[in-house]
Amino acid sequence: MPNAVIENIMTRRTIRRFLDKQIQEEELQTVLDAGLYAPSAGGRQGVLFVVSQDEETNKKLGRIKRNNSNVKMSTDTVYISKEQPSIADDASITNAFYDAPTVITLFVPKNFLYAPYDASAAAENMLLAAHSIGLGGCYIGSAWESFADPFGQEILKKWNIRTDYYAALHVLLGYPKDKQAPKGKARIDGRIIRM
Ligand SMILES: Cc1cc2nc3c(=O)[nH]c(=O)nc-3n(C[C@H](O)[C@H](O)[C@H](O)COP(=O)(O)O)c2cc1C
């Protein structure tokens, strides 16, 4: 039963190669609204969305994140993406944010069982919204590494992040550099079990 939503879900791919151009304010707002309207456990709406469009800050945090990421490097046959290499695919990538012009960090309350799931639901809404309006997005599933040095700690203070919250993940946004969308991997068979 194809419709625009299903088509958008099927064609979204992770984008890691961005144009050196900031996204428009209206586009950013559309993506943030999609995050705000995501489901949340108990309807608590605990996720905070911190938007950074400061090139220098994003570059520094992306480098810290890369340096603190203990990635198992890809091989010729086992890899994340040939078309849009990740930090595990290409050791020469020094910025784990891939120079995306907009980096949104999702902060969630500590000691709340459902916090990561809330952030994850919001992130997927945002990535789908981004794709639907022609933006490229990338989910960065672990964010503590980005703040794990004195510069990162300073940024948390500058951003006024409550000490009872932690950085769950990042959503990177920008205009895709390549006209051709990545194909992505074939779906693995046998994952649906019907009784
Ligand atoms: C929980 C989670 C964590 C992820 N973390 C990263 C990451 O740290 N860096 C990155 O480049 N991509 C990350 N990704 C993106 C995946 O690599 C990507 O979704 C996957 O390769 C499938 O490609 P597709 O999104 O184009 O279908 C993450 C995705 C998920 C769902």
The ligand as an ORCA input file, in Angstrom:
! r2SCAN-3c Opt
* xyz 0 1
  C      21.500      3.410     16.960
  C      22.242      3.933     15.758
  C      23.508      4.450     15.914
  C      24.206      4.961     14.821
  N      25.424      5.541     15.021
  C      26.104      6.011     13.957
  C      27.361      6.639     14.166
  O      27.837      6.795     15.286
  N      28.006      7.104     13.078
  C      27.508      6.997     11.819
  O      28.140      7.442     10.876
  N      26.299      6.406     11.592
  C      25.595      5.916     12.629
  N      24.365      5.353     12.443
  C      23.818      5.229     11.076
  C      23.915      3.786     10.571
  O      25.249      3.480     10.259
  C      22.991      3.600      9.359
  O      21.658      3.825      9.754
  C      23.127      2.197      8.796
  O      24.403      1.996      8.246
  C      22.053      1.894      7.760
  O      22.091      2.832      6.694
  P      20.808      3.673      6.285
  O      20.456      4.564      7.438
  O      21.214      4.417      5.077
  O      19.703      2.695      6.003
  C      23.629      4.877     13.517
  C      22.342      4.351     13.369
  C      21.655      3.900     14.470
  C      20.242      3.384     14.298
*
